[in-house]
Amino acid sequence: MSGGVLIQWWQATPTAELLWIAIGLVAQLMFSMRFLVQWIATERARVSIIPETFWYFSFAGGVLLLAYAVYRLDPVFILGQATGLVIYSRNIYFIWLGKRVPGTAKVALSGEADCLRTSARRDS
């Protein structure tokens, strides 16, 4: 696409459409950031983990992508993003519950540690 064609497209595209394109791009960036955050956390820990920030990026990106999908009237995209939001919300709920109710996070972590120990024994 040459510069002249790009300028014509920019001038001919309604502001509302440009705004929705911007929302879609920001949403995709937020959604992609979760993988970067997860990768960095895993590299630092030298074990595969999912940090709390992963779920916040997932939720924020999912909300924006759902709005974009509704604007585009894409039922497949809408269903996929709406389903994801339920999962992200549930994980955030458990994170907050673990911070609010003493011992909840420890039980979850000990269960995770048991899974890791079991996995390590099988691998030996």
N, C-alpha and C positions, 0 to 999 in steps of 0.2 A: 504494500500500500504506500503510494508516494505521499509526500507532504501535502500536496494540493488536495488529494482525495481525502486524507485524514482531516484536513481543515474543513472541507465541505461536509464530511460526516458529522463533525463536531457541531457545526453551525445548523445542520438540518435535524439533529437529534434533540427532541424536547428535553427540557430541564428535568422533568420528572423521571424520564428514562435514564438520563445521566446519573441522577441521584440513586436510582435503583441499581445501576451498574456499580456505582461506588459502594453501596451497601453490600452487594454480592462479593465484590473484591475484598472489602474489609472482613466480611464473614469468612471467606476462604482463608485469608491470612490468619485470623484468630484460630480457625480450625486446624490449620497447619502448624501453628505455634505449639500446640499441645504435643505434637510428635517431637519437636525440637526439645521441649522441656523434658519429655520422658527420656529421650536419648541422652541428654546431658546428665540427668539424675542417674541413669543406669551406668553411664561411663564412670561417674564419680564413685558410685557404690560398688562397681564391678559385679553387680548382680541385677537382674531385671526387676525393676520396680516401677510403680506408677505414682508419681508425686501428686499431692493435693492440687497443685496448680493445673495439672492435666485436666482435672474434672471441671475447673472453672473456665478454662479455655474451651473445653468441649461444650459446656452449657452456653456460653456467650456466642460462640461460633454457630452452635446449633439453633439458637433463637434467631439470629440474623439470617442464617440460611433458610430456616422455615419461613420467615417473613418474605424472603426473596422467592422461595418456591411458591408461596401463596400468590404473590404478585404475578408470577409466571403461569399460574394455574396448572402446575405440573403435579398430578396426583401421586406419581411414583416418588418424586422428590419430597412431597409433603408427608407422605406416609413414613418414608425413611427418616426424615428429620424429626418428626413427632415421636416416633418410637425411640430414637436416640435420646431425646430430651427426657423421657421417662427414666431411662437408665442413668443418665448424668445426674438428674435430680436426686435419684435414690442414693447414689454414691455420695453426693454432697450432703444429703440428710444424715447418712451414717458417719461421715466425717464430723459434722457439727454435733451429733449425738455423742460421739466419742470424746469431744472436747467438753461437753456439758455434763455428762454422767461419768463420774469417776469410776475407773476400772473397765469401762466399755472398750476403750481403745486397747487396753492391755490384753483383754480376752481375745479381741480380733487379732492382735499382733502375735499372741502366743499360739493361736490356731494357725496363723501363717507360718510361724517358726516351726511348728510341728510338721506342716506340709513340706517345708524346706528340708527338715531333717529326714523325713520319710523318703523324699526324692533323692537326697544325697545317699541314703543307705541303699536304695535300689540301683543307683549309678555305680556303687562301689563293687 
